[in-house]
Amino acid sequence: MPPSDTSSTDGPPPSGPPPDTSSPLPPFHPARAAAVRRQLGLTLGQVAWAIAAYRGEPLHPSTLTAWEAGTTTPDAAHVHALAAALWCSPVDLVGEATTLAQCRTVAGLSVAQTATALGMTHTRWEEAERRNRWRGTAEQTRALLHTLRPPPACFVAACGRTAQLRVLLREAVSSWWPNYVSPVTRIVPLPHETVSRALEQLHLVYQQFEGALGASPRVAAAAEAQAADFLERIDLHLWHQLRVASHHPAQDPGPPTS
């Protein structure tokens, strides 16, 4: 463990290979980084010392404070250095993958390994990553879901079906939602029961707005505005509902905000 005196730079840097920044990481997650540091019982000064030794350049503890507060964001090289200082994987310090390339990085696979696992050429997978567009066969899609386990939002976006999903969700919450479980399940790669529970919850939330429309003009206007905002970001509310249902609160960034 590095010394508590943050002005000291004596001693060897943490062991490990140079950071590999060629593969894209998901967005840095400040709360996760802070949680890992606190779990280890390390001070900001100790971690800053370790990062400075690892990279061979000074790092002030205030920089770490800003990272953990989310006011500034470390680049990929600093995320790798922070992971080395905290004795964890860079994946432990980032949020949910939003692209196919990030899914591959989280899975710890190279481009060649991924292409082989999915049964496609190296060039085709590189193109899928570059464009973040998935056009694989049914068999390749099953392999993708099994190998990379992309978050539902990431997979739907890569398939180019986010707009179609929004239309279905808006109709589902404002009408008889059970009729839309199967159509939504054909887009979102999750069990029928999981999608059903999520749609029911979204429907109940929207009906609360609808029920307030008969109140006083001020309350009705506020409810109408909330309903419009809810429908505008209905896909984000679905992803939040699915995260809540997955019973992984540490990965849940909270409900969508403006």
C-alpha positions as CSV (number, residue, x, y, z in Angstrom):
1,M,0.0,0.0,0.0
2,P,1.4,3.5,-0.8
3,P,2.4,5.8,2.0
4,S,-0.2,8.1,3.5
5,D,2.1,11.1,2.9
6,T,0.9,12.3,-0.5
7,S,4.0,14.3,-1.2
8,S,6.1,11.2,-1.3
9,T,6.8,9.6,-4.7
10,D,9.4,7.0,-3.4
11,G,8.8,3.3,-4.2
12,P,8.0,1.3,-7.3
13,P,4.8,1.9,-9.2
14,P,2.1,-0.7,-9.0
15,S,2.9,-3.7,-11.2
16,G,1.0,-4.5,-14.3
17,P,1.1,-4.0,-18.1
18,P,0.8,-0.5,-19.6
19,P,-2.8,0.6,-20.0
20,D,-4.4,-0.6,-23.2
21,T,-6.5,2.3,-24.4
22,S,-7.1,1.0,-27.9
23,S,-10.5,-0.6,-27.0
24,P,-13.3,1.8,-26.0
25,L,-14.6,1.6,-22.5
26,P,-18.2,2.5,-21.4
27,P,-18.6,5.9,-19.7
28,F,-16.8,6.4,-16.4
29,H,-19.0,5.8,-13.4
30,P,-18.0,8.1,-10.5
31,A,-20.0,6.3,-7.8
32,R,-18.5,3.0,-8.6
33,A,-14.9,4.4,-8.5
34,A,-15.6,6.0,-5.1
35,A,-17.2,2.8,-3.8
36,V,-14.2,0.7,-4.7
37,R,-11.8,3.1,-3.1
38,R,-13.7,3.3,0.1
39,Q,-14.1,-0.5,0.2
40,L,-10.3,-0.8,0.1
41,G,-10.0,1.9,2.8
42,L,-7.7,4.1,0.7
43,T,-7.5,7.8,0.9
44,L,-7.6,10.1,-2.1
45,G,-4.0,10.9,-1.5
46,Q,-2.9,7.3,-1.5
47,V,-4.7,6.6,-4.7
48,A,-3.3,9.7,-6.3
49,W,0.2,8.6,-5.3
50,A,-0.4,5.2,-6.9
51,I,-1.7,6.7,-10.1
52,A,1.2,9.1,-10.3
53,A,3.7,6.3,-9.8
54,Y,1.9,4.1,-12.4
55,R,1.9,6.8,-15.0
56,G,5.2,8.5,-14.1
57,E,3.6,12.0,-13.8
58,P,2.1,13.9,-10.8
59,L,-1.6,13.7,-10.0
60,H,-3.2,15.9,-7.3
61,P,-5.8,14.4,-5.0
62,S,-8.2,17.1,-6.0
63,T,-8.3,15.6,-9.5
64,L,-9.6,12.4,-7.9
65,T,-12.1,14.4,-6.0
66,A,-13.4,15.8,-9.2
67,W,-13.6,12.4,-10.8
68,E,-15.6,11.0,-8.0
69,A,-17.9,14.0,-7.9
70,G,-18.5,13.7,-11.7
71,T,-17.4,17.2,-12.4
72,T,-14.6,16.0,-14.6
73,T,-14.1,12.7,-16.4
74,P,-10.8,10.8,-16.7
75,D,-9.7,9.7,-20.1
76,A,-9.2,6.0,-20.9
77,A,-5.6,6.0,-19.9
78,H,-6.4,7.4,-16.5
79,V,-9.2,4.9,-16.0
80,H,-6.8,2.1,-16.6
81,A,-4.3,3.7,-14.2
82,L,-7.0,4.2,-11.6
83,A,-8.0,0.6,-11.9
84,A,-4.4,-0.5,-11.3
85,A,-4.3,1.7,-8.2
86,L,-7.5,0.2,-6.9
87,W,-6.5,-3.4,-7.8
88,C,-9.6,-3.9,-9.9
89,S,-10.5,-4.2,-13.6
90,P,-11.3,-1.0,-15.6
91,V,-14.7,-2.5,-16.2
92,D,-15.4,-2.2,-12.5
93,L,-15.1,1.6,-12.8
94,V,-17.4,2.2,-15.8
95,G,-21.1,2.2,-16.4
96,E,-23.3,0.3,-18.8
97,A,-22.0,-0.4,-22.3
98,T,-23.8,1.7,-25.0
99,T,-22.1,0.4,-28.2
100,L,-21.1,-2.9,-29.6
101,A,-17.4,-2.0,-29.3
102,Q,-17.9,-1.2,-25.6
103,C,-19.7,-4.5,-25.1
104,R,-16.7,-6.3,-26.6
105,T,-14.3,-4.5,-24.3
106,V,-16.4,-5.4,-21.3
107,A,-16.4,-9.0,-22.4
108,G,-12.6,-8.9,-22.6
109,L,-12.5,-10.1,-26.2
110,S,-10.4,-8.9,-29.2
111,V,-12.0,-8.1,-32.5
112,A,-10.7,-11.4,-33.9
113,Q,-12.1,-13.5,-31.0
114,T,-15.5,-11.8,-31.2
115,A,-15.7,-12.4,-35.0
116,T,-14.9,-16.1,-34.5
117,A,-17.4,-16.5,-31.7
118,L,-20.1,-14.9,-33.8
119,G,-19.3,-16.9,-36.9
120,M,-18.6,-13.9,-39.1
121,T,-15.6,-12.4,-40.9
122,H,-13.2,-10.1,-39.1
123,T,-14.1,-7.3,-41.6
124,R,-17.9,-7.6,-41.0
125,W,-17.5,-7.4,-37.3
126,E,-15.2,-4.4,-37.6
127,E,-17.8,-2.7,-39.7
128,A,-20.5,-3.5,-37.2
129,E,-18.4,-1.9,-34.5
130,R,-17.5,1.2,-36.6
131,R,-21.1,1.9,-37.5
132,N,-22.6,0.5,-34.3
133,R,-25.1,-1.3,-36.5
134,W,-26.0,-5.0,-36.1
135,R,-27.2,-6.8,-39.2
136,G,-26.3,-10.4,-38.3
137,T,-28.3,-13.6,-39.0
138,A,-30.6,-15.1,-36.4
139,E,-27.9,-17.6,-35.5
140,Q,-25.3,-14.8,-35.3
141,T,-27.7,-12.7,-33.1
142,R,-28.1,-15.6,-30.7
143,A,-24.3,-15.8,-30.5
144,L,-24.0,-12.1,-30.0
145,L,-26.5,-12.1,-27.1
146,H,-24.7,-15.1,-25.5
147,T,-21.1,-13.9,-26.0
148,L,-21.3,-10.1,-25.4
149,R,-24.5,-9.9,-23.4
150,P,-25.3,-6.4,-24.6
151,P,-27.6,-4.3,-22.4
152,P,-31.1,-4.2,-23.9
153,A,-30.8,-0.5,-24.7
154,C,-27.5,-1.0,-26.5
155,F,-28.8,-4.0,-28.5
156,V,-31.9,-2.2,-29.6
157,A,-29.9,0.9,-30.7
158,A,-27.4,-1.2,-32.6
159,C,-30.3,-2.8,-34.4
160,G,-31.7,0.6,-35.4
161,R,-35.0,-0.1,-33.7
162,T,-35.2,2.5,-31.0
163,A,-37.7,4.7,-32.9
164,Q,-40.0,1.7,-33.5
165,L,-39.8,0.7,-29.9
166,R,-40.8,4.2,-28.7
167,V,-43.9,4.0,-30.9
168,L,-44.9,0.7,-29.4
169,L,-44.2,1.8,-25.8
170,R,-46.3,5.0,-26.2
171,E,-49.2,3.0,-27.5
172,A,-48.8,0.4,-24.8
173,V,-48.9,2.8,-21.8
174,S,-51.8,4.7,-23.2
175,S,-54.0,1.7,-24.1
176,W,-54.3,-2.0,-23.3
177,W,-50.6,-2.8,-22.5
178,P,-50.9,-6.7,-22.7
179,N,-51.4,-6.4,-26.4
180,Y,-47.9,-5.0,-26.8
181,V,-45.9,-7.4,-24.8
182,S,-45.1,-9.8,-27.7
183,P,-44.3,-6.9,-30.2
184,V,-41.9,-5.3,-27.6
185,T,-40.3,-8.7,-26.8
186,R,-39.5,-9.2,-30.5
187,I,-37.4,-6.0,-30.3
188,V,-36.1,-6.2,-26.7
189,P,-34.2,-9.5,-26.1
190,L,-35.7,-10.3,-22.7
191,P,-38.1,-12.9,-21.4
192,H,-41.8,-12.3,-22.0
193,E,-42.5,-12.1,-18.3
194,T,-39.8,-9.5,-17.7
195,V,-41.2,-7.3,-20.5
196,S,-44.7,-7.8,-19.3
197,R,-43.9,-6.6,-15.8
198,A,-42.1,-3.6,-17.1
199,L,-44.9,-2.5,-19.4
200,E,-47.5,-2.9,-16.6
201,Q,-45.4,-0.6,-14.3
202,L,-45.0,2.0,-17.1
203,H,-48.8,1.8,-17.8
204,L,-49.6,2.4,-14.1
205,V,-47.3,5.4,-14.0
206,Y,-48.8,6.9,-17.1
207,Q,-52.3,6.3,-15.8
208,Q,-51.5,8.5,-12.7
209,F,-50.9,11.4,-15.1
210,E,-54.1,10.7,-16.9
211,G,-56.1,10.5,-13.7
212,A,-55.0,14.0,-12.7
213,L,-56.3,15.6,-15.9
214,G,-59.7,16.1,-14.4
215,A,-58.3,18.1,-11.4
216,S,-57.9,21.8,-11.1
217,P,-56.5,23.7,-14.1
218,R,-53.1,24.1,-12.4
219,V,-52.8,20.4,-11.4
220,A,-54.2,19.3,-14.8
221,A,-51.6,21.4,-16.7
222,A,-48.8,20.0,-14.6
223,A,-50.0,16.4,-15.1
224,E,-50.3,17.0,-18.9
225,A,-46.7,18.3,-19.0
226,Q,-45.5,15.3,-17.0
227,A,-47.3,12.9,-19.3
228,A,-45.8,14.5,-22.4
229,D,-42.3,14.3,-20.9
230,F,-42.9,10.7,-19.9
231,L,-43.9,9.8,-23.4
232,E,-41.1,11.7,-24.9
233,R,-38.5,9.7,-23.0
234,I,-40.5,6.5,-22.7
235,D,-37.7,4.2,-23.8
236,L,-35.4,5.6,-21.1
237,H,-38.1,4.8,-18.5
238,L,-38.3,1.3,-19.8
239,W,-34.6,0.8,-19.4
240,H,-34.8,2.2,-15.9
241,Q,-37.7,-0.1,-15.0
242,L,-35.7,-3.1,-16.3
243,R,-32.7,-2.2,-14.3
244,V,-34.8,-1.9,-11.2
245,A,-36.4,-5.3,-11.9
246,S,-32.9,-6.9,-12.4
247,H,-32.2,-6.5,-8.7
248,H,-28.8,-4.9,-9.4
249,P,-29.1,-1.5,-7.6
250,A,-25.3,-0.8,-7.9
251,Q,-25.7,-0.6,-11.7
252,D,-28.8,1.5,-11.6
253,P,-28.1,5.2,-12.3
254,G,-31.5,6.2,-11.1
255,P,-34.6,7.3,-13.1
256,P,-34.2,9.4,-16.2
257,T,-33.7,13.1,-15.5
258,S,-33.8,16.2,-17.7
